[in-house]
Amino acid sequence: MSNKFKPETLCVQAGWEPKKGEPRVLPIYQSTTFKYDTSEQMARLFDLEDSGYFYTRLQNPTNDAVAAKIAALEGGVAAMLTSSGQAANFYAMFNICEAGDHFVSSSAIYGGTFNLFAVTMKKLGIEVTFISPDASEEEISAAFRPNTKALFGETISNPSLEVLDIEKFARVAHKHGVPLIVDNTFPTPINCRPFEWGADIVVHSTTKYMDGHATSVGGAIVDSGNFDWDAYADKFPGLCAPDESYHGLTYTKAFGKGAYITKATAQLMRDLGSIQSPQNAFLLNIGLETLHLRMAQHCKNAQAVAEYLAGSDKVAWVNYCGLPDNPYHALAEKYMSAGSCGVISFGLKGGRDVAIKFMDSLKLAAIVTHVADARTSVLHPASHTHRQLTDEQLMEAGVRPDLIRFSVGIENAGDIIADIEQALKAAYA
């Protein structure tokens, strides 16, 4: 479906376009394998000379339809689904980095991603340098090395909720001849389209708002098609030099703007196998159909909750970019004028112990690891998602010991606020 349609239409209609007599609703192609009539037909698929389906680890019609919908929403040329957001982050980086390479990342990112970059990828011989998202262009540039292959950031960081200056990061990345990779999980393409501001590749944890109902773990990678890999061929031999595992095929020459996603599928998914199941892709597609409606309600409710918390004498601080006095309010207005997301962070007077008592007293909001679905949920990152980080790393990632991450759902805003009010009373009783 053409990207000329508005996001609301793309949410509902993009990706699956049934022909005469075909199912109106995207089918689940629950098959590991696909039949061909001749050996030559199959051989051409394995050589990437023909497009088609032969094994679901590499491609599946259900998955491809959902990936096409996400690509349309982001304004990209191609996308692929992965088994999780973590797999998407890893594949996005590993597709252009190998042992001996380096990349630069904002320090204000999800704790699991921080650990992936700082610990696990280091074991593979790939190093990262973390910089503050608020750093100047000169300071970010100073972190680059001759072997730097990418710059990474989150549009709205989880859980510190810092808003990335996408244009600034894009300028630095392109000055050094590398792509800007942006995790757009929290605002989703409904509220922010990073490609329009200079980002080159977007990743998502589709587990969050895209699925929207806490049913299916998944991830996605979207390529804008805008980065000119051949202009920096020496930096990206994996894309610009012959691949001996495919008889000397060169991705940029064979696939043009589809080179990056084709390589990620043909190499990484082939060898590492973190595919999203067709069943999960089907459920993700159902979530995407209402994404534009849910995001508006999440943001409306979050704004009301943030304003209530800001006016409470029991609350030490509130971090939500929708509040006019928030340091990221201007950036949010620039990049996300229709709204940001439904996640708020705040701290209570009395610190960590009071925060835990408050959380234990909530009745409507549930303590869960998950964030960004229809139900209101709460988490204490220093004790839960980020507990593998040292105190120094916590502060570097923007996670204070008293930080409460509150994911506002799509219930009635008054009911959510009433639950917070009774829990605050219990916490200080």
C-alpha positions in Angstrom: 0.0 0.0 0.0 1.3 3.4 -0.9 2.8 5.6 1.8 0.6 8.4 0.6 -2.1 7.2 3.0 -2.3 8.7 6.5 -1.0 6.6 9.4 -4.5 5.8 10.6 -5.3 4.1 7.3 -1.9 2.4 7.1 -2.5 0.9 10.6 -5.6 -0.8 9.4 -5.0 -1.5 5.7 -1.2 -1.7 4.9 0.8 -4.9 4.5 -1.9 -7.4 3.6 -3.8 -6.6 0.3 -6.0 -9.6 -0.5 -6.8 -10.5 -4.1 -10.1 -11.9 -5.4 -11.3 -14.7 -3.2 -8.5 -14.4 -0.6 -9.1 -13.9 3.1 -10.0 -10.3 4.1 -8.0 -10.8 7.4 -4.3 -11.6 7.3 -4.0 -15.4 7.5 -1.5 -17.2 9.8 0.8 -19.1 7.5 1.6 -21.7 10.2 4.0 -23.8 8.1 7.7 -24.2 8.4 8.2 -24.9 4.7 6.9 -24.2 1.3 6.6 -26.5 -1.8 8.1 -26.0 -5.3 7.8 -28.0 -8.4 11.4 -28.3 -9.5 14.9 -28.5 -7.9 15.9 -25.4 -10.0 13.1 -23.3 -8.5 14.4 -24.1 -5.0 18.0 -23.6 -6.0 17.3 -20.1 -7.3 15.7 -19.2 -3.9 18.8 -20.3 -2.0 21.0 -18.3 -4.3 18.8 -15.1 -3.7 18.2 -15.0 -7.5 14.4 -15.3 -7.0 12.2 -14.0 -4.2 9.8 -16.4 -2.5 9.2 -18.6 0.5 10.9 -21.8 1.3 11.6 -21.9 5.1 9.9 -19.8 7.8 13.2 -19.0 9.6 14.1 -16.8 6.7 10.7 -15.5 5.5 7.1 -16.1 6.1 4.1 -14.5 4.3 2.4 -13.5 7.6 5.5 -12.0 9.0 6.3 -10.2 5.7 2.9 -8.6 5.6 3.2 -7.2 9.1 6.8 -6.1 8.4 5.5 -4.2 5.4 2.9 -2.5 7.5 5.5 -1.3 10.0 7.7 -0.1 7.1 4.8 1.8 5.7 4.1 3.4 9.0 7.7 4.5 9.5 8.1 5.6 5.9 10.8 3.0 5.2 11.6 0.9 2.2 11.9 -2.5 3.9 11.5 -4.1 7.3 12.0 -7.5 9.1 10.4 -8.9 12.2 12.5 -10.5 15.0 11.6 -12.6 18.0 12.1 -9.7 20.4 13.2 -6.1 20.7 16.5 -7.2 22.0 17.0 -9.3 18.9 16.1 -6.3 16.7 18.7 -4.2 18.5 21.4 -6.9 18.1 20.7 -7.6 14.5 20.5 -3.9 13.6 24.0 -3.4 15.0 25.6 -6.7 14.1 24.4 -6.4 10.5 27.1 -3.7 10.0 29.6 -4.4 12.8 32.0 -7.2 13.3 34.9 -8.1 15.6 37.3 -5.2 15.8 34.6 -2.6 15.1 33.2 0.2 17.4 30.0 2.2 17.7 28.7 5.1 19.7 25.5 5.0 21.7 23.5 7.3 23.9 23.9 6.3 27.5 20.1 6.9 28.2 18.8 3.6 26.9 16.9 0.5 28.2 19.0 -1.4 30.7 18.9 -4.6 28.7 20.2 -2.8 25.6 22.9 -1.2 27.7 24.0 -4.6 28.9 23.8 -6.1 25.4 26.1 -3.3 24.0 28.5 -3.0 27.0 28.9 -6.7 27.9 27.7 -9.2 25.4 28.8 -7.4 22.2 32.1 -6.8 23.8 32.6 -10.5 24.0 32.1 -10.6 20.2 34.9 -8.1 19.8 32.7 -5.1 19.2 33.2 -2.1 21.5 30.8 0.7 22.4 31.4 4.2 23.8 28.4 5.7 25.7 27.7 9.5 25.5 25.1 11.6 27.1 22.1 12.3 24.8 22.5 15.9 25.9 26.1 16.1 24.8 27.1 18.7 22.2 27.9 17.7 18.6 31.6 18.2 19.4 31.4 15.9 22.4 29.6 13.2 20.5 32.1 13.5 17.6 35.0 13.1 20.1 33.7 9.6 20.9 34.1 8.5 17.2 37.1 6.4 16.1 38.3 5.3 12.6 36.5 2.0 13.1 33.2 3.5 14.3 30.3 2.0 12.3 27.1 3.5 13.8 25.5 5.9 16.2 22.5 4.7 18.4 19.9 6.3 20.5 16.3 6.0 21.7 13.7 8.6 20.7 12.3 8.5 24.3 14.7 6.6 26.6 13.4 3.8 28.8 13.0 4.5 31.7 14.6 7.9 32.1 12.3 9.4 29.4 15.0 11.7 27.9 14.0 12.9 24.4 16.6 12.4 21.7 17.6 15.4 19.5 17.4 13.3 16.4 18.6 16.0 14.0 21.7 16.6 16.1 22.5 12.9 16.3 21.9 12.5 12.5 24.2 15.4 11.7 27.0 13.8 13.8 26.5 10.4 12.3 26.5 11.6 8.7 29.5 13.8 9.3 31.4 10.6 10.1 29.9 8.6 7.3 27.9 6.2 9.5 24.1 5.6 9.9 22.0 6.8 12.8 20.0 3.9 14.3 17.1 4.9 16.5 14.9 2.8 18.8 11.4 4.3 18.3 9.5 1.9 20.7 7.9 4.5 23.1 6.5 7.1 20.7 5.9 4.6 17.8 5.5 6.0 14.3 2.1 7.4 15.2 3.8 10.1 17.3 7.4 10.2 15.9 8.9 9.3 12.5 12.6 9.5 12.9 13.4 9.1 9.2 11.9 12.5 8.6 14.5 14.0 10.9 17.5 12.2 9.4 17.6 8.8 11.1 18.6 5.9 8.8 17.4 2.8 10.6 14.7 2.4 13.1 14.2 -0.5 15.6 11.2 -1.4 17.7 10.3 -3.7 20.6 6.9 -4.5 19.0 6.1 -6.1 22.4 5.2 -2.7 23.7 2.6 -0.3 22.2 2.5 -1.9 18.7 1.2 -5.2 20.1 -0.5 -3.2 22.9 -2.0 -6.0 24.8 0.9 -7.8 26.4 0.3 -10.9 24.3 3.4 -11.3 22.1 7.1 -10.7 22.4 8.6 -9.3 19.2 10.8 -6.8 17.5 11.2 -5.1 14.1 14.0 -3.4 12.1 13.1 -0.8 9.4 15.5 0.6 6.8 14.8 4.1 5.4 16.7 3.3 2.3 18.4 6.7 2.5 21.9 5.8 3.7 24.4 5.4 0.9 26.4 2.4 1.9 28.5 2.4 -1.3 29.7 5.9 -0.6 31.5 4.4 2.4 32.2 1.0 1.0 35.4 0.6 3.0 33.5 0.9 6.2 30.8 -1.6 5.3 32.3 -4.5 3.4 29.5 -6.8 4.6 27.1 -4.9 2.4 29.5 -3.5 -0.3 31.9 -6.4 -0.9 31.1 -9.9 -2.3 29.5 -12.4 0.2 31.2 -15.7 -0.4 28.4 -17.6 1.4 26.1 -16.5 -1.5 28.6 -17.2 -4.4 30.1 -13.7 -4.3 26.9 -11.7 -4.4 27.2 -8.1 -3.3 24.1 -6.8 -1.5 24.2 -3.2 -2.5 24.6 -4.1 -6.2 22.0 -6.9 -6.2 19.3 -5.3 -4.0 19.9 -1.5 -4.0 17.8 0.1 -1.3 16.8 -3.3 0.0 20.4 -4.3 0.7 20.5 -3.8 4.5 17.3 -5.8 5.3 18.1 -8.5 2.7 21.5 -9.0 4.3 20.0 -9.1 7.8 17.6 -11.8 6.6 19.8 -13.8 4.4 22.8 -13.8 6.8 21.8 -13.1 10.4 18.4 -14.7 10.4 19.8 -17.7 8.5 22.6 -18.2 11.0 21.1 -16.9 14.3 17.4 -17.7 13.8 15.6 -15.2 16.0 12.5 -15.2 13.9 9.1 -14.0 15.2 6.5 -16.8 15.0 3.6 -16.3 12.5 1.2 -16.6 15.4 2.8 -13.7 17.2 3.0 -11.7 14.0 -0.8 -12.2 13.5 -1.5 -10.9 17.0 0.9 -8.0 16.4 -1.0 -7.1 13.3 -4.3 -7.0 15.3 -2.6 -4.6 17.7 -1.3 -2.4 14.9 -4.9 -1.9 13.6 -5.8 0.1 16.7 -2.4 1.7 17.4 -3.4 5.2 16.3 -6.4 5.1 18.6 -4.6 3.7 21.6 -1.6 6.0 21.5 -3.9 9.1 21.6 -5.6 7.7 24.7 -2.3 6.7 26.4 -1.0 10.2 25.9 -4.2 11.9 27.1 -4.3 9.8 30.2 -0.5 10.2 30.9 -0.8 14.0 30.7 -3.6 13.9 33.3 -1.7 11.7 35.6 1.5 13.7 35.2 -0.3 16.9 36.1 -1.9 15.2 39.1 1.5 14.0 40.4 3.1 17.4 39.7 0.6 18.9 42.1 1.0 16.4 44.9 2.9 17.4 48.0 4.0 13.8 48.4 5.8 13.7 45.1 9.5 14.8 45.0 9.7 15.1 41.2 7.9 14.1 38.0 9.5 13.4 34.6 7.1 13.6 31.6 7.9 15.6 28.5 4.3 16.7 28.2 4.8 19.0 31.2 5.8 22.6 30.2 8.6 22.8 32.8 10.2 19.5 31.6 13.7 20.0 30.2 12.7 17.9 27.1 9.4 19.7 26.5 10.7 21.7 23.6 12.3 18.7 21.9 9.1 16.7 22.4 7.1 19.5 20.8 9.4 19.5 17.9 9.6 15.8 17.2 6.3 14.6 18.7 3.8 17.4 18.5 0.8 15.0 18.7 2.0 13.4 21.9 4.9 11.4 23.2 3.9 8.2 25.0 2.1 6.9 28.1 5.1 6.3 30.3 5.9 8.6 33.3 8.7 8.5 35.8 8.6 10.1 39.2 10.0 9.9 42.7 8.4 10.1 46.1 9.5 12.1 49.2 11.1 9.5 51.5 13.0 7.7 48.7 13.2 4.0 47.9 11.4 2.5 50.9 8.3 4.8 50.4 8.3 4.0 46.6 8.1 0.3 47.3 5.3 0.7 49.8 3.5 2.9 47.3 3.8 0.3 44.6 2.6 -2.5 46.9 -0.5 -0.5 47.8 -1.7 0.0 44.2 -4.8 -1.9 43.2 -5.6 -1.0 39.6 -2.0 -0.6 38.5 0.0 -3.9 38.6 3.7 -4.5 39.3 4.9 -6.1 36.2 8.1 -6.1 34.1 6.1 -5.1 31.1 5.4 -1.5 30.0 3.3 0.2 27.3 0.2 -1.9 27.0 -3.5 -1.2 27.5 -3.3 -1.9 31.3 -1.7 0.5 33.7 1.5 -0.9 35.2 4.3 0.1 37.5 8.0 -0.9 38.1 11.0 0.1 40.1 13.8 -0.1 37.6 16.7 0.0 40.0 15.3 -3.1 41.7 14.0 -4.8 38.6 14.9 -4.2 34.9 18.2 -2.4 35.7 19.3 -4.4 38.7 22.3 -5.8 36.8 23.8 -2.3 36.5 26.2 -0.8 39.1 25.2 2.4 40.8 27.5 4.3 38.5 25.9 2.7 35.4 22.4 3.4 36.8 23.2 7.1 37.0 24.8 7.1 33.6 21.7 5.5 32.2 19.6 8.2 33.9 18.0 5.8 36.4 17.8 7.2 40.0 17.4 4.8 42.9 14.0 6.3 43.7 12.7 6.3 40.1 9.2 4.8 39.7 8.3 3.9 36.1 4.5 4.3 35.7 3.0 3.1 32.4 -0.4 4.7 32.0 -2.9 2.5 30.3 -6.1 3.3 28.4 -8.5 2.9 31.3 -10.5 5.8 32.7 -8.0 8.5 33.8 -10.0 9.3 36.9 -9.8 5.7 38.0 -6.0 5.6 37.5 -5.6 8.8 39.5 -7.8 7.6 42.3 -5.7 4.4 42.6 -2.5 6.6 42.8 -4.1 8.8 45.5 -5.1 5.9 47.7 -1.7 4.3 47.3 0.0 7.5 48.3 -2.0 7.8 51.4 -1.1 4.2 52.3 2.6 4.8 51.6 2.7 7.6 54.1 0.4 6.1 56.7 
